[in-house]
Amino acid sequence: MALRIKSHWFKPGAPKSAQQTASALAFIVWRVAQNMLKQMRSAQFDIDVGPQYFAFMREVLVFLIAVVDRMAFDRMADAERVEFTTALVRRVAEILEDSEDDLLGPPDAGDESRRAQFIGLFNLRSDEYAGFGHGPDGPDFGFVRYLGSCVTALMVHKDQTWALDQIMAIEAPEAVTMLQRAMHDVFSTEPRPARRHGISDD
């Protein structure tokens, strides 16, 4: 069953701040990442709930944010885009931290917060993703392959042979298509189509 994501504003004509847009996209990015993980597990890849589960989520979330940032390049001025992407990273980091703390418990005393760990990973990976191309059809081959290589490194040995192909041929393209639709809806100022009402014979 295809993932359904609510990405329309309740009042589409009202102007939205970069913070508001980032908050809306953060939830969508999280849902898309969860869907990718679910599909990988359905395809018989072993991704156990625990550290591996969240390591997978972190890599996918970083990739998705990097793609959204490229899409924002065509829609926002530079300063607004920086504000938007910064807010998006922070909000996704909060969602991830809440989920990870709920399932695994809080980190050990003295350890870096999981929010900070994610932001650090994003800063590291974004430097690499910056070297790849992105066009109207989405991220280029190298962009997607880099995600595939990062995910492959997290997989158990039996799955490493096939993980790269699964990510590049199926999971990443589907995720990017979802993001493209969501970005169009979130940035759209067109009014939503009116709901159809049934006709009563009273």
Secondary structure, DSSP 4 states (H G I P E B T S, - for coil): ---------SSTTS---HHHHHHHHHHHHHHHHHHHHHHHHHTT----TTHHHHHHHHHHHHHHHHHHHHHHHTTS-HHHHHHHHHHHHHHHHHHHHHHHHHHH-PPPTTSPPHHHHHHHHHHHHHHHHTTS-EETTEE-HHHHHHHHHHHHTTS-HHHHHHHHHHIIIIIHHHHHHHHHHHHHHHH--SPPPPPP-PPP--
